[in-house]
Amino acid sequence: MKRTPTYVVLGTVLLLSGCLLFIDNWADAAERKWLSFASNRSGNLDIYIMDTNKKGLRRLTTNLVPKDNSGPPWPPDLTWSPDGRFLAYTSNGDEVRKTYVMDTKTREHWRLTNRDERELFPAWSPDGKWIAYVAGDAERSRIYKTDVNGAHPVALTDPGYYGRPAWSPDGKQIAFVSLSHDKAGMRNGLYVMNANGKKLRRVPDLNRGRVTSKCAWSPDGKQIAFSLHIPQDQRYHLCVIDVDGDNFRQLTQGGPVVKPPIAAQQKPVNVPLPPFSLPEIYSPAWSPDGQQIAYVYSDTILGQTADIYIIDAKGKDRGTPLVKERGVDVSPAWVPEGFLSVSPSPEKQTTLWGKLKQIDN
């Protein structure tokens, strides 16, 4: 009986050590940078997260796009709510591609809107109140925004052919790529408009090639990252430009993107992308601290394999693969800090304290 206090003390010390280790690991995980992406590594397309040290791989969804789905298994487009609680994504699980929202705590999923048209490229606003997206068919679409319940969609653009909208950090503007190459639509290029669809303008000084479908706004609100296809070189490059059109920079390696003569700049670059120009570079995602940009790199026809790379936003290095395997890893989206709290939840703290009390008693 005299040894009982010793066991109690020892048990308490061990449990406290485990608690401290758990809290320390939780805090360490929260301090690292995390990236979410879509991958078919399990056989089906699902959503995963991983830190930038290539550790902590975790699957967030199961059988998101089933194998027996009647439509093609297009990879989901991803966007997080600012607090990290919710994740919006696209899926053609109901035959037509629609936007869905997942509660990452309860794992509940629901469809954003009740509209029948195809939806692409959801983007959550910085204040968490709106989701912008593209809806329409293969020929004509519009950029919309709706409240997070999907109840009040508002068209922000005329019919055209648009890439993914990107919110400015202050939520007052939206950047997007016009993919139109016909006489009826806007010419290809990078555009900026107010969040209500007014004061549309084209970012100047981009007639170096064809801008592809997705762009990303820098956290400081000064620059936009995008992918550019150079027809004469048959190459893709990841590039950055100031919102006003100044300070164009090429980030990825290869032949330099040369600005064409003045006369050539006055002609719209409306040549459709050639088939199978490889390697492809697309889907830039700017890290919340502004230091890095994630993007997709694919050197196979029709994206049969695709890898996620991370490059220094200042162009100091060539970029390194975060996810590289003979599969499809696409749609990078940085995970907000709120998804991984520095401190354990109140429920975990209560459970740990209860165990300590049991030993003490």
C-alpha positions in Angstrom: 0.0 0.0 0.0 2.9 2.3 0.6 3.8 2.1 -3.1 0.4 3.5 -4.2 1.4 7.2 -4.1 4.5 6.4 -6.1 2.4 4.8 -8.8 0.0 7.7 -8.8 2.8 10.2 -9.1 4.5 8.1 -11.9 1.2 7.7 -13.7 0.5 11.4 -13.4 3.9 12.3 -14.8 3.6 10.0 -17.7 0.1 11.3 -18.6 1.3 14.9 -18.3 4.3 14.1 -20.5 1.9 12.6 -23.1 -0.3 15.6 -22.9 2.6 18.0 -23.3 3.9 16.0 -26.2 0.4 16.0 -27.8 0.1 19.7 -27.4 3.6 20.3 -28.6 3.0 18.2 -31.8 -0.3 19.9 -32.3 1.3 23.3 -32.1 4.2 22.2 -34.4 1.7 21.0 -37.0 -0.2 24.3 -36.9 3.0 26.3 -37.4 3.9 24.4 -40.6 2.5 25.4 -44.0 -0.1 23.0 -45.3 -1.4 22.5 -48.8 -4.6 20.7 -49.9 -4.9 19.1 -53.3 -6.9 16.6 -55.3 -5.3 13.2 -56.0 -6.2 9.8 -57.5 -3.6 7.9 -55.4 -6.4 5.9 -53.7 -7.9 4.9 -57.1 -10.6 7.6 -56.9 -10.2 11.3 -57.0 -10.1 12.6 -53.4 -8.9 15.6 -51.4 -5.7 15.4 -49.3 -3.6 17.7 -47.2 0.2 17.7 -46.7 2.7 20.0 -45.1 5.4 21.6 -47.2 8.0 19.3 -45.6 6.2 16.5 -47.4 4.9 15.1 -44.1 1.5 14.6 -42.4 -0.3 13.3 -45.5 -4.0 13.1 -44.6 -7.1 12.3 -46.7 -10.1 14.5 -46.2 -12.6 12.8 -48.4 -13.5 9.3 -49.4 -14.7 8.3 -52.9 -15.4 11.9 -53.8 -15.7 11.0 -57.5 -16.8 7.3 -57.8 -15.3 5.1 -60.5 -18.8 4.2 -61.8 -19.7 7.9 -62.3 -21.1 8.3 -65.8 -19.2 11.5 -66.6 -15.4 12.0 -66.9 -13.6 12.2 -63.5 -12.6 15.8 -63.7 -10.4 16.8 -60.7 -12.1 18.9 -58.1 -11.4 22.7 -57.8 -10.8 23.6 -54.2 -11.3 26.7 -52.1 -11.3 27.2 -48.3 -13.3 29.4 -46.0 -11.0 31.9 -44.3 -11.5 30.3 -40.9 -10.5 26.9 -42.2 -13.8 25.3 -41.1 -15.3 24.7 -44.6 -14.0 23.5 -47.9 -15.8 24.1 -51.2 -15.1 21.9 -54.1 -16.5 20.8 -57.5 -17.5 17.3 -58.3 -19.5 15.6 -61.1 -20.8 12.9 -58.8 -24.3 13.9 -59.8 -23.4 13.7 -63.5 -23.2 17.5 -64.0 -20.3 19.3 -62.4 -21.5 21.2 -59.3 -20.1 23.0 -56.3 -20.3 21.4 -52.9 -19.3 22.4 -49.4 -17.8 20.2 -46.7 -17.8 20.9 -43.0 -14.3 19.6 -42.1 -15.3 19.0 -38.5 -18.5 17.1 -39.0 -17.6 15.7 -42.5 -21.1 16.8 -43.8 -21.3 17.6 -47.5 -24.0 19.6 -49.3 -24.6 21.2 -52.7 -24.1 24.9 -52.9 -26.8 25.8 -55.4 -29.9 24.3 -56.9 -29.2 25.5 -60.5 -28.8 22.9 -63.3 -25.9 24.4 -65.2 -22.4 23.3 -64.9 -20.3 25.1 -62.2 -16.5 25.5 -62.1 -13.8 27.3 -60.1 -15.3 28.2 -56.7 -13.4 30.9 -54.8 -14.3 31.9 -51.2 -14.2 35.6 -50.4 -11.7 36.9 -47.7 -14.6 37.9 -45.4 -16.1 34.5 -45.7 -19.5 35.8 -46.9 -19.4 35.0 -50.6 -18.3 32.3 -53.0 -17.5 33.3 -56.6 -17.7 30.7 -59.3 -18.1 30.2 -63.1 -21.4 28.7 -64.4 -22.6 27.9 -67.8 -21.8 25.4 -70.6 -18.7 24.7 -72.8 -19.6 27.6 -75.1 -20.8 30.4 -72.8 -20.5 31.0 -69.1 -20.7 33.8 -66.6 -18.9 34.6 -63.3 -21.3 34.6 -60.4 -21.1 35.2 -56.7 -23.5 33.9 -54.1 -23.8 33.9 -50.3 -22.4 30.8 -48.6 -25.9 29.3 -48.5 -26.1 29.4 -52.3 -29.4 31.1 -52.2 -28.8 34.4 -54.0 -26.5 34.0 -57.0 -25.7 37.3 -58.8 -24.1 37.4 -62.3 -21.0 39.6 -62.4 -20.1 39.4 -66.1 -21.7 39.2 -69.5 -21.7 35.8 -71.2 -18.2 34.7 -72.2 -15.6 32.0 -71.6 -13.9 32.5 -68.2 -11.3 31.0 -66.0 -11.3 30.9 -62.2 -12.1 34.2 -60.3 -9.5 35.3 -57.7 -10.5 37.7 -54.9 -8.2 40.5 -53.9 -7.1 40.3 -50.2 -9.4 43.1 -49.2 -12.3 41.5 -51.0 -13.1 44.6 -53.0 -12.0 43.3 -56.4 -11.9 40.0 -58.4 -9.3 39.1 -61.0 -10.0 36.5 -63.7 -8.8 35.2 -67.1 -10.9 35.7 -70.2 -10.4 32.6 -72.3 -12.4 33.9 -75.2 -10.9 33.8 -78.7 -13.9 34.7 -80.9 -15.1 38.0 -82.1 -18.1 38.1 -79.7 -16.2 37.6 -76.5 -13.5 39.6 -74.7 -10.0 38.8 -76.0 -7.8 36.5 -74.0 -6.1 38.1 -71.1 -6.1 39.0 -67.4 -9.0 41.2 -66.1 -9.9 42.9 -62.9 -13.3 44.1 -61.8 -15.0 45.3 -58.6 -16.6 42.7 -56.5 -20.0 43.9 -57.7 -19.0 43.4 -61.4 -18.4 47.0 -62.2 -15.3 48.9 -63.5 -14.1 46.0 -65.6 -10.6 46.5 -67.0 -7.9 44.5 -68.7 -4.5 44.3 -67.1 -2.2 45.8 -69.7 1.2 44.7 -71.0 0.3 41.0 -71.3 0.4 40.4 -75.1 3.3 38.0 -74.7 1.3 34.8 -75.1 -2.0 33.2 -74.1 -3.0 33.4 -70.4 -4.4 30.1 -69.2 -7.5 29.6 -67.0 -6.4 30.2 -63.4 -4.7 33.1 -61.6 -3.9 34.0 -58.0 -3.7 37.3 -56.1 -0.7 37.9 -53.9 -1.5 38.3 -50.1 -0.3 42.0 -50.2 -2.7 42.8 -53.0 0.0 44.1 -55.4 0.6 41.2 -57.8 -1.2 38.5 -59.7 0.3 35.1 -60.6 -0.8 33.3 -63.8 0.3 30.7 -66.3 1.3 31.9 -69.8 1.6 29.9 -73.0 4.2 31.2 -75.5 3.0 30.1 -79.0 6.3 30.7 -80.8 8.2 28.6 -78.3 5.5 26.1 -77.5 6.2 26.5 -73.8 4.3 27.3 -70.6 5.6 29.6 -67.9 4.5 30.7 -64.4 4.6 34.5 -64.3 3.8 37.4 -62.0 2.7 40.9 -62.8 1.6 44.0 -60.9 -2.1 44.7 -60.8 -1.5 47.8 -62.9 0.5 45.9 -65.5 4.0 46.8 -64.4 6.9 44.5 -63.3 6.2 41.4 -65.4 8.4 38.6 -64.1 8.9 35.0 -65.4 9.4 32.5 -62.5 9.9 29.1 -64.1 13.0 28.2 -66.0 13.4 28.0 -69.8 13.7 30.4 -72.6 12.8 34.0 -71.5 9.4 35.4 -72.3 10.2 38.2 -74.7 7.9 41.2 -75.1 6.8 41.5 -78.8 7.2 44.7 -80.8 4.8 47.5 -80.3 2.9 46.7 -83.5 2.4 43.1 -82.5 1.2 44.1 -79.0 -1.8 45.9 -80.5 -3.1 42.7 -82.0 -5.1 40.5 -79.6 -3.4 37.2 -78.8 -6.5 35.0 -79.6 -4.9 31.9 -81.0 -6.3 28.8 -79.4 -3.9 26.6 -77.4 -2.3 24.0 -79.6 -3.0 20.4 -78.5 -0.5 18.6 -76.4 2.0 21.4 -75.9 4.2 20.0 -73.0 5.0 20.4 -70.3 2.0 22.2 -69.0 2.2 24.6 -66.0 -1.0 25.9 -64.5 -3.2 26.4 -61.3 -1.0 28.9 -59.3 -1.8 29.2 -55.6 -0.1 31.9 -53.6 0.9 31.0 -50.0 -0.7 33.1 -47.2 2.7 34.6 -46.2 3.4 35.6 -49.8 6.7 33.7 -50.0 5.8 30.8 -52.2 3.6 29.8 -55.1 2.3 26.3 -55.6 1.4 25.2 -59.1 0.8 22.0 -61.2 3.3 20.6 -63.6 2.4 17.9 -66.2 4.5 16.4 -68.9 2.0 13.9 -70.2 -0.8 14.2 -72.8 -4.2 15.2 -71.4 -2.7 15.4 -67.9 -2.5 11.6 -67.4 0.1 12.4 -64.7 0.5 15.7 -62.9 2.7 16.9 -60.0 2.5 19.8 -57.6 5.6 22.1 -57.4 6.4 24.9 -55.0 8.5 27.9 -56.2 9.9 31.0 -54.5 7.6 33.9 -55.3 10.6 36.1 -55.9 12.0 33.7 -58.5 15.1 32.8 -56.5 15.0 29.1 -57.3 13.6 26.8 -59.9 10.9 25.2 -57.7 10.8 21.8 -56.1 8.2 19.1 -56.3 6.0 18.7 -53.2 3.9 15.8 -54.6 5.6 13.8 -57.4 4.4 10.4 -58.4 3.0 8.6 -61.4 -0.6 9.7 -60.8 -2.7 12.9 -60.8 -2.1 15.5 -58.1 -3.7 18.8 -59.0 -5.7 21.8 -57.7 -3.4 23.1 -55.0 -5.0 25.3 -52.3 -3.2 26.5 -49.2 -4.9 25.4 -45.9 -5.9 28.3 -43.6 -4.3 28.4 -40.1 -7.7 27.9 -38.5 -7.9 24.3 -39.8 -5.1 23.3 -37.4 -5.5 25.1 -34.1 -2.3 25.7 -32.1 -4.1 24.6 -28.9 -6.2 21.4 -28.5 -9.9 21.9 -28.6 -11.8 22.5 -25.3 -13.2 18.9 -25.6 -9.6 17.5 -25.7 -8.6 19.7 -22.8 -11.6 18.5 -20.7 -10.8 14.8 -21.5 -7.2 15.2 -20.5 -8.1 17.0 -17.3 -10.6 14.2 -16.5 -8.0 11.5 -16.9 -5.6 13.4 -14.6 -8.4 13.7 -12.0 -9.1 9.9 -12.2 -5.4 9.2 -11.4 -5.4 11.7 -8.6 -8.4 10.0 -7.1 
